Amino acid sequence: MKRTIVVSVTAFMLAFMMSGCTAMKLGVKFMGFSPETQEAYAGMMDVVSATGDPAQAMMKEWQIVDKDITEEAIFEDMKSLAGDYNMRFVGEKNMFRLTAEENPTPDKVVHARIAEFCSLSIAKKMLNHSRFYGGFMPCRVLYVEYGDGRRYLISMDMTLALYGGTDKKPINAELMEDMKNVKKAMEEIPAIAAGYDIEKAAKKD
């Protein structure tokens, strides 16, 4: 409740501080959204404000800190975990791997590979709700490795997909539960594969 009030007040203040009628309209519209929608957009704007990076605001990532976990082991873990979440591993793609001649410096991504997942039954329901969800299908986890050895798993944050809309196009209760399950899968599969203890993290939350 406090978060909602703060978000609403912040939006109202921003509307006054920003110049022009457009800013005012945006502030009023924002305050008219449901609490869940306000939370979703406010969370995204927090990341944009802190990092300046809209792409980061739409993603979740898990750093792979255990150097002994191989890339292949990570992908095998994700493949085997998919069934536990009623998802299917439907493919993978090697994007690129820099060669020595391509100057793989510490701050550059030297290797990227994608794992793809899908639940066909849920995908059909999502497309019937909005064909534009197809742009996010199949669900993807990106493996990224930097020249200095840092490695990450990155997946889309589905928060806005669930809560970013309005009453003009509501998601029915059954589809919402299905989408929550996909969100859970696409957060926990990479987290576990990256070596995180999700039960411990849940207790901490």
N, C-alpha and C positions, 0 to 999 in steps of 0.2 A: 504494500500500500504506500509506504513512504517513498519507494522507488518511483512509483507511478506519479505521485505528487511532485516529486523533484523533477521528473522528466517533463511533466506538464508545465511547471513553472519555468524550467529552462527554455522550453520551446517558446513560451510566451515572451520571455525576456529577449530571446534571440530575434523574435519577430520585430520587436521594437528597436533593437540595436542595429539590425540590418536595414539597409536603405531600400525603399521601393515598395510598391503594393504587392509584388510577387512574394517577397519575404513574409509579409503579413498574412497572405493567403496560405502559404505553406505552414506557418505557425498555427493558424486556426484549424487547418485540416489535420495536422498532427495531433492536436489536442482532442480531435473528434474520433481518433482511432481507439480501438479496444486496448485495454491495458497490455495484453499480450503483444499486440502489434507495436505499441509504443516501446515496450521492452526490447523487441527484436531490432527495431531501427535505431534505438538509442545505443544498444550494444554495438551495432555496426559502426555508428558514428564515433563511439568511444575509441575504437581501434583506428579509424581513419584519422581522428584528431591526434592520437598518440604517435602514429607511424607515417601518416600521409599516404598510405598504400591501400586503395580500395580493394585490391585483389586479396590482400591479407585479411581484410575485414570479412570476406566471404568464405574463408577457409579455416580449417583446424589442422594443427600439425603436432607431430610427436617426434622428438629427437631420439635417434637410436644411439644410446650412450655406451652400450656394451659392444666393444670392438670385436669380440669373439663371435657375435651373431653374423653369419654370412648373408649376403644378399639372397642367395638361393633358399636359405633356411627361412628367411622372412617371407618370401613368396610362397613357399610350401606351407608355412603356418597360416597365411591368409587363405590359401586354397582350402585347407582342412577346416578352418574356422567357419567358412561360409555356410556350410550345412547346418551348423549349430544355430544360426540366425535365420534359417529358412531362406537363404540367399544362394545363388549359384555363381560360381566363378566361371565367367563366360569368355575370358580371353586376357591376353597381355601383349604389350608392345614395347619393344626397345626403342626409345626415342633417339638417343645418341650417346656416344662415348667419345670424349675428346682424345686425340692422339697427342704424343709428345710434340709433334710439329704444330699442333693447334694451340700451344702455349697454355696448358692446364694450370693456371695460377691458383693460389689458395682461395681467393674470393670468387672464383668462377665455378659454376655448376659443370662438373666434368662428366657426369653420367646421370641419365634420367630414364625411368622405365615405368610403365603404367600397368596396373592390375585393374580388371573390369569385373563388376558384379551386377547381378540383376535378380529380381523376383518378377517373373513374367506376369503373374496374376495381379500383383500390385501395380506394375507398370501399366497394365491395361486400364485399371481403375483411374490412375493418375492422368493418363492421356484422355480418358473420357471426361474428366473434370476440366482439364486444360491441355490442349495439344502442345502448348509451349513447354510443358514439363519434359517433353521429348528431347529438348536441348541439353538436358542434364543426364540423359540415359545413354549407355548404362552408367551406373555409379562407378566412380573411379577413385583409386588410391594411387597417388604418384610417389614413386621412390626417387629421391634426389640425393646426389652425393657431390660434395664440394672438393676442390683440390686439396684442402687442408685435412680431409678425412671426415668432416662433419657429414652426417647422414640424417635424412628426415623422411617421414611418411606424411603425406598431405592429402586431406580429403575435404570435400565441400561441406561447409556448415549449413545444414538444412533448416536452421531456425527460421529464416525468412520464408522458406518454402512452406513451412507449417503455419507460421503466425504473421507473415508479412502482408496478408490480404485484409479485406474488409468484408462487411456484411453484404456487399453487392455481389460477391462470389464466395459464399461460405463453403468450407470443406465439410462434408457430412461426417458424422461421428465415426462411422465404420472406416472410412478412408483415412480420417485423421489418426486413428489407432494404427492402421497399416503403415502410414507414413512415419509415425513415431518409431515403429519397429525398424523401419529402414534406417532412420536417423541413428538409432541405437547401434545397429549393425555396422554402419559406416563410421562410427566413432570407436566402437569397441574392437572391431577386427584389426584395424591398424594399431590401436593402442597396445593390444596384447602382443601382436607381432613385433612391435618395437620394444617390447620388454617391460611394459607398464603393468602394475598390479591394479586392475580396475576395481576389485573389491575394496582394496585399501583406499583408493581414491574416492570411491562412493561413500565410505564411512567418514572420510575427512570432510566431504561436502555436507 
